[in-house]
């Protein structure tokens, strides 16, 4: 039996201290900064995939979701065309055994999620001490956003982070997400520095830019910890490049880092 179409991600109730997060979510959903991406998302929603012909697609920019008091942030690349672009929730609805299920299984085993699947926004999934978001909020053609599109989208990530002040550990799912987070930090540092020339210390930090690797752990200048992780795409999971134990290991590293910082 086909499940009824559910539009929009489930969002936990926000208390007074979390009042900024719903405003950030609304700003993301209404974003029209990238015409190419908006056109692509709407075209996918019209054409659909045969398995989803009876579904109403979300087809709007996708905000992050999870625990408003999260200390762990998971950063992906972008919504899947027939996954989050359809359901309105990141890593949700991309089929049995897809990236969402693969990811939630690892999060469930390490205590960050209450169930091991991510099928639709009304499935009862709750994240614990974790928040999932993306570098780009619209599904890009061939999963390849342009550099300009990524730069236009980074302010949304910065706004989410400002509304998630407890975040201490970032798990970047894939090299592009890893580099996007470092780019965000660089932009923020440049704004704070203004037009002042970089100091010798800053030039040294630039040369020591963290390098992506699965399970790589980097302590950042702002005190956060950035962990690299292969993206749980079918291309990686079906070929064995990323296995369930490898993904669980990353989240156990994240858990250990958080415990040490209590």
C-alpha positions as CSV (number, residue, x, y, z in Angstrom):
1,X,0.0,0.0,0.0
2,X,1.3,3.4,-0.9
3,X,2.0,5.7,2.0
4,X,0.3,9.1,1.8
5,X,2.4,11.9,0.6
6,X,3.8,14.0,3.5
7,X,5.2,17.4,2.8
8,X,7.8,19.1,4.8
9,X,10.3,18.0,7.4
10,X,9.3,17.3,11.0
11,X,10.8,19.9,13.3
12,X,11.1,19.6,17.1
13,X,9.2,22.3,19.1
14,X,11.5,25.2,19.7
15,X,11.7,26.9,23.1
16,X,12.6,30.5,23.6
17,X,16.3,29.8,23.4
18,X,15.8,28.1,20.0
19,X,13.5,30.7,18.5
20,X,16.1,31.5,15.8
21,X,16.0,28.1,14.2
22,X,12.4,28.3,12.8
23,X,13.2,31.6,11.3
24,X,16.3,30.2,9.6
25,X,14.3,27.3,8.3
26,X,11.7,29.6,6.8
27,X,14.4,31.7,5.1
28,X,16.0,28.5,3.6
29,X,12.6,27.2,2.3
30,X,11.9,30.5,0.6
31,X,15.3,31.0,-1.0
32,X,15.5,31.8,-4.7
33,X,19.2,32.6,-5.1
34,X,20.0,30.0,-7.6
35,X,17.7,29.9,-10.7
36,X,19.4,26.9,-12.2
37,X,18.8,24.8,-9.1
38,X,15.3,26.0,-8.5
39,X,14.4,25.1,-12.1
40,X,16.0,21.7,-11.8
41,X,14.1,20.9,-8.6
42,X,10.8,21.9,-10.1
43,X,11.4,20.0,-13.3
44,X,12.2,16.8,-11.2
45,X,8.9,17.3,-9.3
46,X,6.9,17.5,-12.5
47,X,8.6,14.6,-14.3
48,X,9.0,12.4,-11.2
49,X,10.3,8.9,-11.0
50,X,7.8,6.1,-11.9
51,X,7.8,4.8,-8.3
52,X,6.7,8.2,-7.0
53,X,4.2,9.3,-9.6
54,X,1.4,9.6,-6.9
55,X,3.6,11.7,-4.6
56,X,3.6,15.4,-4.2
57,X,7.2,16.5,-4.3
58,X,8.6,19.1,-1.8
59,X,10.7,20.7,-4.6
60,X,11.9,23.6,-2.4
61,X,15.2,24.3,-0.7
62,X,15.6,21.8,2.2
63,X,16.5,23.0,5.7
64,X,18.4,20.9,8.3
65,X,16.6,18.9,10.9
66,X,17.3,17.4,14.3
67,X,17.9,18.3,17.9
68,X,18.0,22.0,18.5
69,X,20.5,21.4,21.3
70,X,22.7,19.2,19.2
71,X,26.4,19.1,19.8
72,X,27.0,17.0,16.7
73,X,26.4,18.4,13.2
74,X,26.3,16.2,10.1
75,X,27.0,18.0,6.9
76,X,26.1,16.5,3.6
77,X,26.4,17.8,0.0
78,X,22.8,18.4,-1.2
79,X,19.3,16.9,-1.3
80,X,18.8,13.9,-3.6
81,X,16.6,14.5,-6.5
82,X,14.0,11.9,-5.6
83,X,15.0,11.8,-1.9
84,X,15.0,15.0,0.1
85,X,13.8,17.0,-2.9
86,X,10.6,14.8,-2.7
87,X,10.3,14.5,1.1
88,X,11.6,17.8,2.3
89,X,13.9,16.2,4.9
90,X,17.6,15.5,4.4
91,X,18.7,11.9,3.8
92,X,15.1,10.8,3.7
93,X,13.1,8.8,1.2
94,X,15.9,7.6,-1.1
95,X,14.7,4.0,-1.0
96,X,15.3,0.9,1.2
97,X,19.0,0.6,1.7
98,X,19.7,4.0,0.4
99,X,21.9,6.7,1.9
100,X,19.3,7.6,4.5
101,X,18.9,4.1,5.9
102,X,22.6,3.5,5.8
103,X,23.3,6.7,7.7
104,X,20.5,6.2,10.3
105,X,21.6,2.6,11.0
106,X,25.0,3.9,12.1
107,X,23.4,6.8,14.0
108,X,21.0,4.5,15.7
109,X,23.8,2.1,16.8
110,X,25.8,4.9,18.2
111,X,22.9,6.5,20.1
112,X,22.3,9.5,17.9
113,X,19.0,8.3,16.4
114,X,16.0,6.5,17.8
115,X,15.4,4.3,14.7
116,X,17.6,2.9,12.0
117,X,15.6,4.0,8.9
118,X,14.7,7.4,7.3
119,X,11.7,6.8,4.9
120,X,9.4,9.9,5.2
121,X,8.9,12.9,7.5
122,X,6.2,11.2,9.6
123,X,8.2,8.0,10.3
124,X,8.9,8.9,13.9
125,X,12.7,9.5,13.4
126,X,14.2,11.6,16.2
127,X,17.8,12.6,16.4
128,X,19.5,12.9,19.8
129,X,22.2,15.4,20.2
130,X,22.6,15.6,16.4
131,X,21.5,17.8,13.6
132,X,21.7,17.0,9.9
133,X,22.1,19.6,7.2
134,X,23.8,20.2,3.8
135,X,26.2,22.6,2.1
136,X,23.6,23.1,-0.8
137,X,19.9,23.1,-0.2
138,X,18.6,22.3,-3.7
139,X,19.1,19.2,-5.6
140,X,21.7,20.0,-8.3
141,X,21.9,18.4,-11.8
142,X,24.2,15.3,-11.7
143,X,24.8,16.1,-8.0
144,X,27.2,18.8,-9.1
145,X,26.5,22.3,-7.8
146,X,28.7,25.1,-9.2
147,X,31.2,26.9,-7.0
148,X,29.0,30.0,-7.2
149,X,25.9,28.1,-6.1
150,X,27.7,26.7,-3.2
151,X,28.9,30.1,-2.2
152,X,25.4,31.5,-2.4
153,X,24.2,28.8,-0.1
154,X,26.8,29.0,2.6
155,X,25.0,31.8,4.5
156,X,22.2,29.4,5.2
157,X,24.7,27.0,6.9
158,X,26.2,29.9,8.8
159,X,22.7,30.9,10.0
160,X,21.9,27.4,11.1
161,X,25.1,27.2,13.0
162,X,24.4,30.5,14.7
163,X,21.0,29.0,15.9
164,X,22.8,25.8,17.1
165,X,25.3,27.3,19.6
166,X,26.1,23.9,21.3
167,X,27.6,22.3,18.2
168,X,31.1,21.0,19.0
169,X,31.8,18.3,16.4
170,X,31.1,18.4,12.7
171,X,31.1,15.2,10.6
172,X,31.5,16.1,6.9
173,X,30.0,13.5,4.6
174,X,32.2,13.7,1.6
175,X,35.1,15.9,0.5
176,X,32.9,18.6,-0.9
177,X,31.0,19.1,2.4
178,X,34.4,19.0,4.2
179,X,35.8,21.8,2.0
180,X,32.6,23.7,2.2
181,X,32.8,23.9,5.9
182,X,36.4,25.1,5.8
183,X,35.4,27.7,3.2
184,X,32.7,28.9,5.6
185,X,35.2,29.3,8.4
186,X,37.6,31.1,6.1
187,X,34.9,33.6,5.0
188,X,34.0,34.2,8.6
189,X,37.6,34.8,9.6
190,X,38.1,37.2,6.7
191,X,35.1,39.2,7.7
192,X,36.3,39.5,11.3
193,X,39.8,40.5,10.1
194,X,38.5,43.1,7.7
195,X,41.1,44.4,5.3
196,X,44.1,43.8,7.6
197,X,46.9,41.9,6.0
198,X,47.3,38.3,7.4
199,X,49.7,37.8,10.2
200,X,52.5,35.2,10.0
201,X,50.5,33.0,12.3
202,X,47.5,33.3,10.0
203,X,49.6,32.4,7.0
204,X,50.9,29.4,8.8
205,X,47.4,28.3,9.6
206,X,46.5,28.6,5.9
207,X,49.3,26.2,4.9
208,X,48.1,23.7,7.5
209,X,44.6,23.5,6.1
210,X,43.0,20.2,7.2
211,X,42.9,17.4,4.6
212,X,39.9,15.2,4.0
213,X,40.2,11.5,4.8
214,X,37.7,9.0,6.1
215,X,38.0,9.0,9.9
216,X,40.4,12.0,9.8
217,X,40.0,14.2,12.9
218,X,41.0,17.8,13.0
219,X,40.8,20.3,15.8
220,X,39.9,23.7,14.4
221,X,41.0,27.1,15.5
222,X,37.5,27.9,16.8
223,X,37.6,24.9,19.1
224,X,35.4,22.6,17.1
225,X,36.4,19.2,15.8
226,X,36.0,18.4,12.1
227,X,35.8,14.7,11.2
228,X,35.9,13.5,7.6
229,X,33.7,10.7,6.4
230,X,33.0,9.1,3.0
231,X,29.5,10.0,1.8
232,X,27.0,7.2,2.3
233,X,25.9,7.2,-1.4
234,X,25.0,4.0,-3.1
235,X,28.1,4.4,-5.2
236,X,30.2,4.1,-2.1
237,X,28.2,1.6,-0.1
238,X,27.5,-0.8,-3.0
239,X,31.2,-0.9,-3.9
240,X,32.4,-1.5,-0.4
241,X,34.3,1.8,-0.2
242,X,32.1,2.6,2.8
243,X,31.0,-0.2,5.0
244,X,28.7,-0.2,8.0
245,X,31.6,-0.7,10.5
246,X,33.5,2.2,8.8
247,X,30.6,4.6,9.3
248,X,29.9,3.4,12.8
249,X,33.5,4.1,13.6
250,X,33.2,7.7,12.6
251,X,30.2,8.3,14.9
252,X,32.0,6.5,17.7
253,X,34.9,8.9,17.2
254,X,32.3,11.8,17.4
255,X,30.8,10.3,20.5
256,X,34.2,9.9,22.2
257,X,35.1,13.5,21.3
258,X,31.9,14.8,22.8
259,X,32.4,12.8,26.0
260,X,35.9,14.2,26.4
261,X,34.6,17.7,26.1
262,X,32.0,17.5,28.8
